[in-house]
Structures are given as C-alpha cells and as structure tokens.
Amino acid sequence: MKEILLDALGYFLLFALVFSMAATVDINCFAAQLKNSKAILLGMALQFILMPFLGFLVVEMLDLDKAVGVTLLVITSSPGGSYSNWWCSIFNADLALSITMTAVSTLMSIVMLPLSLLTYANFVFDDEVVKSLDWPSLFKSIFVVISAVLLGLVCSARVRNFTFNKMANRVGNFSGLALILFSVVMSRGASANDVETDIESIEGKGWKFYVGVAAPVVVSLALANVIVTLLQMKKPERVTIAIECCYQNTGIATSVALTMFDGNDTGDAMAVTVYYGIVEAVCIIIYCIGAWKAGWTKAPPTDSFWGIIAKSYEVSGDNHSNEQTHFEDLSRPLLG
C-alpha cells in the first residue's frame, strides 16, 4: 500500500509540473512552435542521435566496465522530459519550444530508447539491456507527460487569463522543486533497502569514471551551441535546444541499475546516475547564467539575477530583434 501511494505521489508531482508549464505557455506560441520544424527536428536529432553516440564513444574509448558503461548508455539514450521544461522556465529560455519538444520526444522515446540500447549496449557488452527496463513505469510516465501537456495547453487556450498563467507558473515551480526532493528521498530509501554500498558516494572512482560520465554532458552542450549558432536559430531557441540536448533522464537508469546489477556493481551503476545528475545540473546553471548575460534568453541581461529567477518573461516575438516586444511578468514564489 505504501509503495502504491508513493508511486501515485510521484506521478501526481510529475503531472503537476508538466501541466503547469504547459498551462503557462500561450496556445498561439505552442501552435507556432509545432510549425517550427527546423528547431524540432534539430532537437530530436541531438537527443536521439548525438547523445547516444557520445555515450557509446565514451564507453568504447575509455573501456568502461559493464556497470558504469551500461548505465551511462541508458542515461544518454533517455531524453530529459519534464525537468528540461523546468530549467527552461527558471532561466527564461523558449518555454513553448521546450514543451513542444518534450511532447514529441516523449512519444519518440517509445521507439528510440530501446532502439538506441539495442544498437549500442548490445554492441559493446553483448547483453540484453532492454529486458532490464521497467517498461510499465516507462509507459506510465509517457502517458502522464502527454496527458499533462495536452490538458495544460487546453486550459491555457480556454481560460486565456493572466491570473491563471501566474497560478500555473507558481504550481509548476513548486512541483518541480517538490519532485526533485521526492526523487532524492526515494533514491535514499532505495539505497538503504536494496544496495549494500553507499550509492551516493562518488569518491575514489578513478579519472575514467569522472571524465567518462561528465563528457557527454559537456560535449553535447558545446556541440549543440555550435550547431544552433551556425544554423542561426533564435537566441532563446538556442538555449532551449542546448538544455533539451544535454539534460537526460537519470530515473530510467536508476531503475535499470537496481534490477540489472548486484552488490558493488549496483553501487557503481548508481554512482553514475548521481554524478551525471550533479554534472548536468551544474553545467546547465553555469550555461544558463552565461546565456542570460549574453542576451540569449528572454530575460533582459541588465536585470538582477534574483530578479530573472523570480520572474518568467513571456515574450511575443523575438526579444532581441527590432520588432515590438511584449512582456508578461509572471511572479514566482521561489523567493518567498
């Protein structure tokens, strides 16, 4: 009964996060992004082709052991989903594009996730990693995300009220923080019950571990920015695509680690998810601050840091073009 209630709470927080972020987006902006085939196709290519290939290269070049290598391949094959929306909202990237990419990538992951693992994990380790995936949980998450996106957009289109958008933004930010705390608590519970070693200890793993696990994040973030700049994408779109590219879902890899490995191998595999999560969060924060100061986000670079964190800038048009722009400040409760 307890596990059922905890699962329900996790799915509720996931639904609340995605629904609220979708409800914050103007339906016209979302409709415009659906036609933005250049950005969407590029984002899908980076998520489902570049990231798995980078993971494969790292595992091959550094000759990582099975527990670390398989876990890293699962992570680089799993798009980030709802958390990427949260990062885009917090740092004022193109939230409409992020929501659109989440909907598309979530549907595509049904096919692309197992295909990537069949291609790379079986090639490197000759092991049927796909069988270790928690398919029921994966499909439940996909259903929750898609239904939340659709319902949030419908509500945004029907209500068309700034007060509703403000409330949705508040709920989304609190849900994002709550979901992070919930994930931390759940991982600690799993470590205490299922893993003999301390899964949160990432010390003394050797340089191959630290370099190998961090490399896909850093390299994908750099390559994504080079590509979107060469293609002359709009600046907030560049930030969104870069975040969507490098931010991966470590939850799926955690499930695989707990079901596929035993003993010290489980601890090594779980250490990958912990360390990757730390690296991607730190890299995204540093990158987003730099992007904001460079004028790439929808937040004015002259505003204070806490000001841009505390507000969501809903912009009509390109924030840095000569066209007339319209700002809607959605105050957030992050600062109390």
N, C-alpha and C positions, 0 to 999 in steps of 0.2 A: 504494500500500500504506500509506504514511504517513497519508494522508487518511482511509482506512478505519479505521485504528487510532485516530486522534484522534476520529473520529465515534463509534466504539464506546466510547471512554473517556468522552466527553460524555454519551452515553445511559446508561452504567453509573452515573455520578455522579448523573444525574437520577433514575434508578430507585432508587438507594440512598437519596437524600434523601426521596423521596415514600414509599417503602416503610417507611422508619424512622419517619417522622412518623405514618403510618397505624398502624404497629405499636405506637406509644406510646399511642394512643387506646384506651380501653376500648370494647369492642364494644357494650356496652349504651348508652354515651353516643352512639356513632355512630348506633345504631338510633333513639334518641330524637331526634337531630337530623334524621334522614330525615323524621320526622313534623312537624318544625318548619317547616311550610310558610310561615309568616309571614316568618321570617328568610331562608329560601332564596329565596323569590320577591322579597323586597326586594333581596337581594344581586344577583340576576340582573338586576333592573330597573336598578339603579345601574351594574352593569358593562356591560350591553349596550344601554342606552338613554341614561342620563345621560352617561357618559364619551364615547361617540362624538359626542353632540350638543354637549358642551362643546368638543371638538376642532374640530367644524365651526364653532361660533360664533367661536372664536378666529381660525381661518383666515380667515373672512369679514370679521370686524370689523377685524382688523389687516392684511388684504390681504397675507398672507404669500406669498412666492414659491413656485413649484411644488415645489422640492426640500424646503424646510422644511415646507410645508403638507401635502404628501402623506405625508411621514414622520411628522408629528405625528398625522395622521388614522389611519395604520396603528397607531401606538402606542396611541392612545385606543380603538381597536377591538379590541385584543388583551388579554384578561384575563391577570393576572399568573401564574397557575398555581402551581408548586411553591414559588417563593420566598416567596409570601404565607404559606404554611404555616410556613416557617422563621421569618419575622418574628413570627407569632402564637405560635410555640413559645418563641422567645427572650424575648419580653416577656409571656408568660403570659396571652394572650387566650384565647378559646374555641377550642382546637385542634380539637376534634371537629367544630365547625361549619365551621371553615376547611377541613378535609379533605373534608367533605361538599360544600361549595360548590365546591371545586376539581374534584371528580369531576363534578358537574353542569355547571359552566361549561365544562369541557374538552370534554364531549360537545356542548354547545350551540354552542361556537365553530366547529364544523364548518359550521354553517349561518349563525350570526350574524356571524362575522368577514367572510366575503365579502359578506353582505347589507349590513352597515354601510358597507363600502368602495364597493359599488355605489351605495348611496344618497347618500353624502356626497362621496367622492373624485371620482366621475364628474360629480356635480352642480357641484362647484366648478371642477374642472380639465378636465372633458370628456376624461378619459383612462382607459384600461382598466388601472387599477392592479392589479386582481385577477389579471391574467395574469402579473404580476411576482412573485406569491407563490411561495415554494418549497413547493409542495403535498406532495411526497413527504416532506420533512423535517417539515412540519406534522403530517401523519398519523402519522409515526413517533413524534413527541413525544406525540401524543394516545394512541397505543397504549401507550407506555411508562408514562405517567402513570396511565391507567386500570388497567392490569395491576398496577402497583406499589401503588395504593390497595387493590385487591381482595385481593392477596396479603398485604399488610401487615395488613389487617383480619382475614383468615382466620387468620393466625398469632397475632394478638392474642387471637382468640376461642378458638383451640385450646390455646395454651400457658398463658394466664392465670397468668403468673408475673411478679412484680415485678422479678426479676433480668433477665428477658428485656426488660421495658419499659425498664429502665435502660440495657441494652446498645443497644437500638434508639434511644434518645434520644441516646446518645453518637455512634453511627454517623450519625444524621441531622444532628447539628450539624457534625460533621467533613465530611460530604458537602456540606452547604450552603456551608461555607467553601471547600472544595476546588472546588466548581462555580463559585463567584464568581471564584476565582483562575484557573481554567481558562478562563472566559469572557474575562477580561482579557487573558490570554496569547494566546488565539485572535484577539481583536479587534486586538491589536498586530501579530500576524502578517498578518492581512488587510490592515491599513493599509500595512504595508511592501510587500506584494506587489501590491495592487490599487488603491491610492489614491495619487495624486501629491501631494496636500496632506496635512497633518498632521490626521488625523481627531480627535485628542484635544485639539486646540487650539480652545477655545471663546471665545477673546478677540476683541474688536473686531467682534462680530456685530451690534451695534446694539440699542437698547432693545426693539424689536419682537420680536426673537428671544428675548431673556431673559424678557420678560414673557409672550409668547405660549406658549412651551414650558412655563413654570412654572405658568401659570394653571390648566390642567386639574387638576393635582395639588392645588394649594391650594384651589381652589373645590370640587372633588369631596370633599375631606377635610372641609371645613367643612359643605357641604350634607348629606353623609352623617351627620355627627354631629347636625345639627339634626333630620333626619328620624327617626333611630333614637331620639332623645330624646323627640320628640313622640309616637312610637309606643310609648314606654315599654318598649323592649326591655331584656333583662337587660344589666347593665353590661359583662361580658366579651363578650357578643354584639355590643354596640355597637362595641367596639374591633375585633373581627374583621371586621365588615361594613365599617367605615371603611377598614381596611387592604386588604381584598379589592377595594373600590371604586377606590381611588386607585392601587394598585400594579399597573402594567401591564408586559407582556412586551415588552422592547425588542429581544429577539433576532430576532423576526419582522421588525421594521422594519429592523434591520441587514441582513438578507438582501435585503429589497426595495431598500434603498439601494445595495447593491453590484451588483445586477443591473439596476436600472432607470436609474441615473444615471451620467454620465461626468464626469471632470475635477473642476472646482471644485464642481459640483452634488453630486457624491458626497461631497466633504468637508463641504459644508453639511448634507447629509442625515445623515451620520454624527455630526456635531456635535450634532444634535437628540437622537439616541439616548444620547450620552454625557451631555449636560446634563440630559436628562429623568431618566436613571438617578441622577445625583447629587442632583437636587432631590427625587425621591421617597424616596430613602434618608434624606436629612437630615430631611425633613418627617415621615417615619414614626418616626424615632428621637425627635425632639422631641415628637411627639404621644404616643407610647407612654410616654415618661417622665412627661409630664403626666397621662396616663390612670392610670398606676400610682399617682402621688402623690394623685390624686383618688379613688382607691379603685375604679376601674373594671375593673382586671384581677384575676386570681386570686391575684396575689402581694400579701401584706399591705403597705400603704404605709409601715409602720414599719420594714420590713426594709431592709438596706443595698442600695445599687444593685448592687454586685457580687454580693451575696447573691441577688438576684432574677434576675440574669443567669445565675448559676451553678446555679440550681435550676429545675426545672419543677414547678409546683404542679398536680397532677392532683386536681380537686375533685369531690366528689359532692354535687350540689346547688348552690344559689346562694351564692357566697362572702360576700355582703353581706346575706343575709336573716337572719331569726331562726331558720331551720331549722338542725338539726345539720349540720355540715360535716365532711368527711373529707379530710385532706391526705395525698398521697403525694409525698414529695420524691424527685425523680429527679436525682441529682447529675450534673453535666455536666463535661466535661474542658476547658472553654474556658479555665479559669484555671490549668491545669496539674495 
